[in-house]
Amino acid sequence: MKNKIAIATMTWDKKGDPDIVKSALEVLAGHEYPVYVADAGSSDGFVDYLKKLGHFVKNVPGSLTFQQKDAILEASKSSDFVLYVEPDKYDWFKEGLEKTIDAYFSGENGFAAVSRTSEQLKTFPKCQQEWEKKMNDIVAKETGVEGDFIYGPKLFQSRLGYEVGEIKEDIGWGIVLFLVGRAHKLGMPIKTLFTASECPLNRRLENNEKYREKQFNDNKNGFYLGLN
């Protein structure tokens, strides 16, 4: 079944660390999974580099929501299963990618979220931990599944990926938690997989309360949109 997985991600070389993103996508190029990249409008050189790695790159201007949506839909069209990943998860790509896929197929193939262990979570900034705990508590209350749903990578059946087509408005980061809510609504088994990584050293001193609060609200709104 591993040959029926497509990867969905997004890029923009004007935000974040483009060198880390390039390195991460180089790691993905070393696997046989097709990679669908929704790019927000990077330089020609950056896009050409990604294409030379063998990835499918599509220009999707506008918000993060629509980049995520486009990448997930394109990946869903070409495969039975989709692995959604944020493009800066370099350490996880190197150490956790195949572990995650193996763990996913060792059980029910519904919806799986890559989760941090308690020790990994402690390496993340305090304000991030606090806001993300609030969101995870909401998910646990509504679904009965406890765990970390915020770290990033998600693996799911392509039929769930098509559900993002219903999203018409900009919901920020909420599209990933939308998938969690929709998986629960559709009766898919939901599980967490402890294959995440520690927080990168250069991000451990972050104290951006407003950003984390916004991310929480995006996630909460997306989650309840998925449940409805």
C-alpha positions, 0 to 999 in steps of 0.5 A, a space after each residue: 500500500 505504500 506505493 499508493 501514497 502521495 504527499 501534499 505540501 506548500 511553499 513560499 520562499 518569501 516566508 520562513 527559511 527557504 534553505 530549510 524547505 529546499 533541504 526538506 524537499 530534497 529528502 522527500 525527493 529521495 523517496 518514491 512518493 509523488 510530491 504535490 507542492 502548492 506554491 504561493 509565488 516564489 521566485 522562478 529559481 526556487 520553483 525550478 529547483 523544486 521541479 528539478 527534484 521531480 516534484 509537481 509544483 503549481 502556482 496557488 496565489 493567495 492564502 495559506 488555506 487555499 495552498 493547503 486545499 489545492 495540494 491536498 486535492 491534487 494529491 487525493 486525485 492521484 493516490 489512495 492515501 495522502 500524507 500532508 506535511 508542512 515543508 519545514 519538517 526537515 528533521 522529521 522527514 529524515 527520521 520519522 517519515 517511513 516510521 510514520 507510514 509503517 505505523 499507519 499501515 500496521 493498524 486501521 487506515 483511517 486518519 492519523 496525526 503525527 504526535 509529539 511525546 511529552 518529552 518532545 513537547 517540553 522542547 517547544 515554547 511555553 506559550 505554544 504548548 499552552 495554546 496547543 493544549 487547549 486545542 487538543 483538549 477540545 479535540 479529545 472532548 469531541 472525539 474521545 481521542 486524546 493526543 497531539 493533533 497540532 504538530 503537523 504531518 497527517 496521513 489519511 484516506 484520499 476520500 477524506 482529502 476530497 472533503 476540503 473541496 467544501 471549504 470556500 473561505 479563508 480559515 487560516 491554519 484551520 484546514 488541518 483541524 478541519 480534517 480531524 473534525 471531518 474524519 470524526 464526522 465520517 466515522 473514520 478511526 482516528 489515531 496519533 502516532 508518536 513519530 514527531 521531532 523536538 523543536 528546532 533550536 532556533 525556535 525554542 525561545 519564541 514568545 509570540 502570544 498573539 500568533 499562537 492565539 490566532 493559530 488556536 482560533 483558526 484551528 478551533 474554527 476549522 475543527 468545528 467546521 469539519 464536525 458540522 
